[in-house]
Amino acid sequence: MSQPLQTLQPVPVASDALPARPCRDLSSLPGPRGHWLLGNLRQLGTNPRPYLLACAKAYGSCFTMGFLRNSRAVVMVGAQANETVLLDRGQNFSNRLGWDVVRPFFGRNILVRDFEDHRLHRRLMTPLFKPDALRRYLQQMQPILAAAVEGYNGPVDVYARTKQMALDIAVAVFAGLGPGAGDAQGRDGGDNTAWNRDLNLVLSNVMALRIPLPGSRYRRACRARDRLRTRLQDLLNTRRGRRGEDLFTQLANQRDEQGAMLSDRDVIDHMFGLLFAAHDTTASSLAVIFWLLAEHPEWQTRARQECREVYAECGSLDLPYAQLPRLTVVEAVCKEALRMYAPIQFLPRRSLHAFEFQGHTIPANAWVLLAPQITHFDAELYPQPDRFDPQRFLGAAEAPAFAFVPFGKGSHMCLGMHFAYMEIKAMLYRLLLSRRLEPGRVDFELEYLPIVRPSRRMEVDFGPLPA
């Protein structure tokens, strides 16, 4: 008879004692008045940056803002704000309660765990993103990248096309299914349609009002969530006690020092978060990079020349892991795109205790929002911040450590940061060696919430390089 599975037990943390509802009395702090129902949501619009910049100019680096029913949040901007909250020397900021709005969908993945509990789970997950693992993942994604590049011909909706590629990579590398493998029973039509549909349904409605009526956006998102979790549970049932090179199988069999494994719920929660990060945020970043390279041919040329130099040395369209550090121009292009269009616009937290910042006292249990994009557009840190200039990240004096935070910083910095850079570099390397990029003929606008993405077709024209 098999022994019962020994699983990790929940770790009590200080944030467990906080009330579910954040502090409502922030009247001692400056900030714009809000509508009784909509707060300042109308002013924030689909692109919050202009309004946040205006508020920072009017009120300084710490002010309040109203959301639904004018519930107030403390908005903190600037490198010092980022350092105070993200480094969190006093363990005063709860990720879990800050991200409470997404908890019905994402469970308790690594993003929404606090303090000792977070450290325990991160310690188990970190080996899955070490160099040996990344080297293996890079090899696994190469066939998918090769097939994807063949589809970048003529006018292409780069967000839709890149999102499909990112999903194929996430499903293959993270879930171990291989491109087009479908759900656990192979019912996906060979093209990951069901995964894509349900991931999109959750993302598009993650901020919907929590009204579980039939046909409501929230109800549709919940049903999509349940289908995704069922697929992941079906897969997990086949992964326990087995060996595999995919992240899912390794995560399912990771053990702590006492031999305990993650529970089914923990594994599924973590996989849910990883699939969304690898699918949506990577697609957002890479689509924006394609657009920016099309708009700035001088940087496209510089990046291509660097790729040619690497190709001349390695002789392969499959970018070797050892060559990743050589692509400094490609990395600078990526970082500048992230500076201007970081996929996540707000990093939320909840304060455990009252704290001081810039002469203000922020009370305990306050909802705190960092706005990294405002720091990224600080003209003192980044002169002419509206100008696309990757040279900022090439040899020049670097901005302060907490002035560039598209992946966060500190103990909650994105676990998949190096994976994301690797995937983007490998794709750009292969694509720039065979394609030129030009602006598309369709105008589009970007939406910034819940992540940066186009409101309609985001077109870039791809063509063969001249002989």
Summary of the structure (lengths in Angstrom):
residues: 467
radius of gyration: 22.3
end to end distance: 67.5
largest distance: 68.9
contacts: 1520
relative contact order: 0.17
helix: 51%
strand: 11%
